Each structure stands twice: as structure tokens, then as C-alpha cells.
Amino acid sequence: MGIGIYLSYVFLGLSLAAPIGPVNAVRLEKGIKNGFWHAWIVGVGSMFADAFYMLVVYLGLVHFLDTPVVQIFLWLFGGFILLYIGIESIVNANKISISYVRSQDSLFKCFFSGFIMSISSPLSILFWLGIYGSVLAKTAAAYGKTELFLYSTMIFLGLMLWDLFVAGLTTGFRRFLTSKGIIIISILSGLSLIGFGAYFAFEGLKALFE
């Protein structure tokens, strides 16, 4: 497989992390108020929750991925979730505000905030079941189960890169952190997710009618 395939999954991870939802809003807030490490550690807490859900989905689905019905369901469900999140990201792009008031929060508190927000979200398990489940179905169908770990790593790498990017924005690149810039990021992320969602839905419908 070419490097472009791996990069596409890194890009998928970036796209999944970029919409301005509760976790990203807290990342921006903590970074602006406390600096780079506080923004970064919020993302680390969120990624611990993401890793937990990825592991649950992997262990729960890996034994059923050879079943065509399961693959079709994951394609279609993943496509729906991606389209929904992409559209919501664009619609809500202008609903975040930036405050530059300084405060002091502990790193543990920031980590705990990111973790709790992600692990307790009712949409998290649906999010990872639909999107990560679709990735597992695609990988198992096209390449076999030996590639599942590599693709999962690429998605997680995308999440990590986004966390570093947001933390950097709140410190050394703060002059670029404007409301307009955040809106643009959210819209571009939404368009990317819609593109992935359309692709997943197309593959699901194609498999359904073959």
C-alpha cells in the first residue's frame, strides 16, 4: 500500500478532531488562560477516552468483520455519523467565542476535564462505532485484519497532531487565533467530514446492492 493511504487516515483523524465542539472549546479556553501545556493536556485526557472507545469497538467488532451484513451496517452508519457531524460543524461554526481572561487551573484538572467530557458523552460510543467501525470494516474487507492496527495508529496520530496544533495556536500562534480563523477551521473540517461521510455511505450502498 502507498503512503497516500496512510496519510488519508491521518487526515481523517485530523478531520474528526477539528470540529469546534465542547472539547476543542475547552482546549482553546484553557490554552488562552493558562498556556500551551494546559491546552495540550485537555486533549490528552480526551484522547485517553478516545483510545478506550477505540479499544472497545475493536474488541467487540473484530470477530464479526467478515460478515457482509456487519460491514454494510458499519459503512452506512459511519457515513450517517460523519455527514451529521460535518453539517453540524458548519452550521455551528460561528457559535464559539474567545476570552483572554487569565486564570490558574492545574494540569490534572485540565486532563480530567478533557477525559470526562469525552468518556461521558452519549455520542462518543456512537461516534466511534460508526466511524471507527466503518474503518475496520473497510480495512478487513480490502486488506485483511493485519492492517487494522496500522490504520488505527494513523487515525490516532491525526488526533495527536490536532491536539498539538490547537495548543500551539493558543500560545506562539495566538495572533492567528481569531473568531474568523476558528470559523474557517470549523467549516473546512465540516466539509472534509462530509466528504468522508459521502464516501462511506457510497461504499455501504454499493455493497448493499451488489
Secondary structure as a PSIPRED ss2 file (coil, helix, strand):
# PSIPRED VFORMAT (PSIPRED V4.0)

   1 M C   1.000  0.000  0.000
   2 G C   1.000  0.000  0.000
   3 I H   0.000  1.000  0.000
   4 G H   0.000  1.000  0.000
   5 I H   0.000  1.000  0.000
   6 Y H   0.000  1.000  0.000
   7 L H   0.000  1.000  0.000
   8 S H   0.000  1.000  0.000
   9 Y H   0.000  1.000  0.000
  10 V H   0.000  1.000  0.000
  11 F H   0.000  1.000  0.000
  12 L H   0.000  1.000  0.000
  13 G H   0.000  1.000  0.000
  14 L H   0.000  1.000  0.000
  15 S H   0.000  1.000  0.000
  16 L H   0.000  1.000  0.000
  17 A H   0.000  1.000  0.000
  18 A C   1.000  0.000  0.000
  19 P C   1.000  0.000  0.000
  20 I C   1.000  0.000  0.000
  21 G C   1.000  0.000  0.000
  22 P H   0.000  1.000  0.000
  23 V H   0.000  1.000  0.000
  24 N H   0.000  1.000  0.000
  25 A H   0.000  1.000  0.000
  26 V H   0.000  1.000  0.000
  27 R H   0.000  1.000  0.000
  28 L H   0.000  1.000  0.000
  29 E H   0.000  1.000  0.000
  30 K H   0.000  1.000  0.000
  31 G H   0.000  1.000  0.000
  32 I H   0.000  1.000  0.000
  33 K H   0.000  1.000  0.000
  34 N H   0.000  1.000  0.000
  35 G C   1.000  0.000  0.000
  36 F H   0.000  1.000  0.000
  37 W H   0.000  1.000  0.000
  38 H H   0.000  1.000  0.000
  39 A H   0.000  1.000  0.000
  40 W H   0.000  1.000  0.000
  41 I H   0.000  1.000  0.000
  42 V H   0.000  1.000  0.000
  43 G H   0.000  1.000  0.000
  44 V H   0.000  1.000  0.000
  45 G H   0.000  1.000  0.000
  46 S H   0.000  1.000  0.000
  47 M H   0.000  1.000  0.000
  48 F H   0.000  1.000  0.000
  49 A H   0.000  1.000  0.000
  50 D H   0.000  1.000  0.000
  51 A H   0.000  1.000  0.000
  52 F H   0.000  1.000  0.000
  53 Y H   0.000  1.000  0.000
  54 M H   0.000  1.000  0.000
  55 L H   0.000  1.000  0.000
  56 V H   0.000  1.000  0.000
  57 V H   0.000  1.000  0.000
  58 Y H   0.000  1.000  0.000
  59 L H   0.000  1.000  0.000
  60 G H   0.000  1.000  0.000
  61 L H   0.000  1.000  0.000
  62 V C   1.000  0.000  0.000
  63 H C   1.000  0.000  0.000
  64 F C   1.000  0.000  0.000
  65 L C   1.000  0.000  0.000
  66 D C   1.000  0.000  0.000
  67 T C   1.000  0.000  0.000
  68 P H   0.000  1.000  0.000
  69 V H   0.000  1.000  0.000
  70 V H   0.000  1.000  0.000
  71 Q H   0.000  1.000  0.000
  72 I H   0.000  1.000  0.000
  73 F H   0.000  1.000  0.000
  74 L H   0.000  1.000  0.000
  75 W H   0.000  1.000  0.000
  76 L H   0.000  1.000  0.000
  77 F H   0.000  1.000  0.000
  78 G H   0.000  1.000  0.000
  79 G H   0.000  1.000  0.000
  80 F H   0.000  1.000  0.000
  81 I H   0.000  1.000  0.000
  82 L H   0.000  1.000  0.000
  83 L H   0.000  1.000  0.000
  84 Y H   0.000  1.000  0.000
  85 I H   0.000  1.000  0.000
  86 G H   0.000  1.000  0.000
  87 I H   0.000  1.000  0.000
  88 E H   0.000  1.000  0.000
  89 S H   0.000  1.000  0.000
  90 I H   0.000  1.000  0.000
  91 V H   0.000  1.000  0.000
  92 N C   1.000  0.000  0.000
  93 A C   1.000  0.000  0.000
  94 N C   1.000  0.000  0.000
  95 K C   1.000  0.000  0.000
  96 I C   1.000  0.000  0.000
  97 S C   1.000  0.000  0.000
  98 I C   1.000  0.000  0.000
  99 S C   1.000  0.000  0.000
 100 Y C   1.000  0.000  0.000
 101 V C   1.000  0.000  0.000
 102 R C   1.000  0.000  0.000
 103 S C   1.000  0.000  0.000
 104 Q C   1.000  0.000  0.000
 105 D C   1.000  0.000  0.000
 106 S C   1.000  0.000  0.000
 107 L H   0.000  1.000  0.000
 108 F H   0.000  1.000  0.000
 109 K H   0.000  1.000  0.000
 110 C H   0.000  1.000  0.000
 111 F H   0.000  1.000  0.000
 112 F H   0.000  1.000  0.000
 113 S H   0.000  1.000  0.000
 114 G H   0.000  1.000  0.000
 115 F H   0.000  1.000  0.000
 116 I H   0.000  1.000  0.000
 117 M H   0.000  1.000  0.000
 118 S H   0.000  1.000  0.000
 119 I H   0.000  1.000  0.000
 120 S C   1.000  0.000  0.000
 121 S C   1.000  0.000  0.000
 122 P H   0.000  1.000  0.000
 123 L H   0.000  1.000  0.000
 124 S H   0.000  1.000  0.000
 125 I H   0.000  1.000  0.000
 126 L H   0.000  1.000  0.000
 127 F H   0.000  1.000  0.000
 128 W H   0.000  1.000  0.000
 129 L H   0.000  1.000  0.000
 130 G H   0.000  1.000  0.000
 131 I H   0.000  1.000  0.000
 132 Y H   0.000  1.000  0.000
 133 G H   0.000  1.000  0.000
 134 S H   0.000  1.000  0.000
 135 V H   0.000  1.000  0.000
 136 L H   0.000  1.000  0.000
 137 A H   0.000  1.000  0.000
 138 K H   0.000  1.000  0.000
 139 T H   0.000  1.000  0.000
 140 A H   0.000  1.000  0.000
 141 A H   0.000  1.000  0.000
 142 A H   0.000  1.000  0.000
 143 Y C   1.000  0.000  0.000
 144 G C   1.000  0.000  0.000
 145 K H   0.000  1.000  0.000
 146 T H   0.000  1.000  0.000
 147 E H   0.000  1.000  0.000
 148 L H   0.000  1.000  0.000
 149 F H   0.000  1.000  0.000
 150 L H   0.000  1.000  0.000
 151 Y H   0.000  1.000  0.000
 152 S H   0.000  1.000  0.000
 153 T H   0.000  1.000  0.000
 154 M H   0.000  1.000  0.000
 155 I H   0.000  1.000  0.000
 156 F H   0.000  1.000  0.000
 157 L H   0.000  1.000  0.000
 158 G H   0.000  1.000  0.000
 159 L H   0.000  1.000  0.000
 160 M H   0.000  1.000  0.000
 161 L H   0.000  1.000  0.000
 162 W H   0.000  1.000  0.000
 163 D H   0.000  1.000  0.000
 164 L H   0.000  1.000  0.000
 165 F H   0.000  1.000  0.000
 166 V H   0.000  1.000  0.000
 167 A H   0.000  1.000  0.000
 168 G H   0.000  1.000  0.000
 169 L H   0.000  1.000  0.000
 170 T C   1.000  0.000  0.000
 171 T C   1.000  0.000  0.000
 172 G C   1.000  0.000  0.000
 173 F C   1.000  0.000  0.000
 174 R H   0.000  1.000  0.000
 175 R H   0.000  1.000  0.000
 176 F H   0.000  1.000  0.000
 177 L C   1.000  0.000  0.000
 178 T C   1.000  0.000  0.000
 179 S H   0.000  1.000  0.000
 180 K H   0.000  1.000  0.000
 181 G H   0.000  1.000  0.000
 182 I H   0.000  1.000  0.000
 183 I H   0.000  1.000  0.000
 184 I H   0.000  1.000  0.000
 185 I H   0.000  1.000  0.000
 186 S H   0.000  1.000  0.000
 187 I H   0.000  1.000  0.000
 188 L H   0.000  1.000  0.000
 189 S H   0.000  1.000  0.000
 190 G H   0.000  1.000  0.000
 191 L H   0.000  1.000  0.000
 192 S H   0.000  1.000  0.000
 193 L H   0.000  1.000  0.000
 194 I H   0.000  1.000  0.000
 195 G H   0.000  1.000  0.000
 196 F H   0.000  1.000  0.000
 197 G H   0.000  1.000  0.000
 198 A H   0.000  1.000  0.000
 199 Y H   0.000  1.000  0.000
 200 F H   0.000  1.000  0.000
 201 A H   0.000  1.000  0.000
 202 F H   0.000  1.000  0.000
 203 E H   0.000  1.000  0.000
 204 G H   0.000  1.000  0.000
 205 L H   0.000  1.000  0.000
 206 K H   0.000  1.000  0.000
 207 A H   0.000  1.000  0.000
 208 L H   0.000  1.000  0.000
 209 F H   0.000  1.000  0.000
 210 E C   1.000  0.000  0.000
